[in-house]
Amino acid sequence: MSITRSIRTPIMHRAVEANGFVFVGGTIADDTSVSMGEQTRNILGKIAGYLKEAGTDTSRVVCASIFVTDLSRKREMDVAWTEFFGDDLPTRATVGVADLGGGALIEVVVTALKG
């Protein structure tokens, strides 16, 4: 099994390819002062870029883990999520957490098929 790491940050790689999959690490919005819906849109745009750089795209996302600080605002995230993915909805789990740091309301992790 070969492993390819890309988009290095000081503490991790944003994307790792292994065994035909691309794993994108936890991604938060660039601007955490906006609504959960806007943070979601920003995050998904960033993830689309990471996947493109890794040689795949969002239609190949098979699974997502989502962490939110306020489950009562989950509907904002759901709207942005379905706008973005359309009919190519991946499986997902949404988990409420106490804090994500830096004012982030949401963090998203995805796994996609390569290609």
N, C-alpha and C positions, 0 to 999 in steps of 0.2 A: 504494500500500500504506500503510495506516495502522498506526501503532505506538502501543500504549497501555502505559504502565508503571505498576505498582502496588506497594504495600508497600515503600516506600523504607527502606533502612537507610543508615547513614553512607557506605557505599562502593558500594552497588548497589541495584537494585530486585529484590525477590524474584521477581516475575513480570512477564513482558513478553508482550503479545499482539501478534502480527503474522501477517497473511495466513491467518487462520483457525486459528492455533495459539497455545497458551499455553506459554511456556518458563519453567520454574521453576528458578532458580539453585541452586547447591550448598547443601544443607541438612544441618546436623548436629543432634544431639540437644541438648536443654536441659540434661540431666544426663549428663555423660560418664563418671560413676563407675559406671554400671550396665553390664550385659552387652551384647554386640553385639545380641542379640535384642531387649532392651528399648530400646536406642538406635534400632534399626530401627523398632520400633513407634511411638516418639515422633516420629521423623522423618516417617514416613508419615502420622501424624495431623496434623502441621504442614503437610505438602504438601497434604493434603485440604482444609485450611482455606484455603490460598493459592489452590487451584484453585476453590473455592467463591466466594471473593471475586472471582475473575476470570471467573465465570460458567460454569464447567464443573465436572466432577467426576472422580474417580479411574477411573471406567469408561471415560473417554475418553483415558486415558494410553496413548500408543502406543510410547514409547521411554524407556528409563532408562539412565543411566550411574551405576555404583556404585563407590565407591572405598573399599577396606577396608585396614586396617593389618595384619591377620593373616588370611591366606587359610585357615589351619587352623581358624578359627572361622566360616567362611562358612556352614556348616550352620545355625547359629543365625539368621543373616540370612535364609537360604532359608525356614526355617519361618515366621518372622514375615511375610515377603514373601508367601508363598502364603496364609497366614491372611488377610492384608489384601486381596489382589487376587482371591482365589477363582479363578473361571474367566476373569476379565478380565485375564489376565496379559499385560503389555506385553513387547515385545522388550527385551533389556537386555544390557549388557556389565558385567562385574565385573572391576575392576583392583586389583591389590595395589600399595599405596604405602607408603613408609617412614614418613610422618608426616602427620597432618591438623591438628595443632595443638590445644591445649587438652585433650588427652586423648581426643579423639574417635576412635572405632574405625571409624566409617563416615560417609560423606557421599554424598548422593543428589541427582542432577539428573534432572528429568523433562521430557518434552515431551508435551502433550496437545492433542487437538482442541478447539476452542472449541465451546461449546454443550451 
